Amino acid sequence: MKTIGVLALQGAVAEHLDKLEQIGTAGKKVRTINELQQIDGLIIPGGESTAIGKLLDDFALTEPLEKLIKDGLPVWGTCAGMILLAKRICGQEKTYLNAMDISVRRNAYGGQLDSFITTCQIPAIASGKLPLVFIRAPYIQDIGKTVKILAEVGENIVAARQDNMLVTSFHPELTHVDDFHKYFRQMCCQ
């Protein structure tokens, strides 16, 4: 059975672990290099990207994680996780894992009070409309040639995939559906 790790430095860790349990998949908190070696895929949860980026450095996880992603470890970044995976962050020189060929705009929809819920059809993920929860959410402003857009809200890219990397601006772990977690589990089995 595949084990999917959830980076457990800060953010929506418990919610992702609950979703993994609901779909019958082993979940594991990841805080060390040793724990990174024991997983078949990694979810980088929403939270505060600056704080998680600093903790990645403090826990000496940045370089090992960059290498694992480059070597094909399936990884899914939700909200802050999307920012951490991006090669470019608008208005900011510092990047974190510098993995996915996207430009991301932080807090693109505004602050905490501007959080919202909408629905969207995402054919690659599910046949029906899915609820999308946006909290201080980023969006993708620009993509590289090999990045596939999975979803847009208005004119903003809010979900994309490139090879072994999946990103969402929103929080599927905070909804009643498990389609995104099943999709990521399938990525981990390829």
PyMOL commands that set and color helices and strands:
alter all, ss='L'
color gray80, all
select helices_A, chain A and resi 13-22+33-36+49-58+62-70+80-85+112-114+172-174+179-188
alter helices_A, ss='H'
color red, helices_A
select strands_A, chain A and resi 3-7+26-30+41-44+75-78+86-89+100-105+116-121+129-134+139-143+148-153+156-162+165-168
alter strands_A, ss='S'
color yellow, strands_A
deselect
rebuild
show_as cartoon
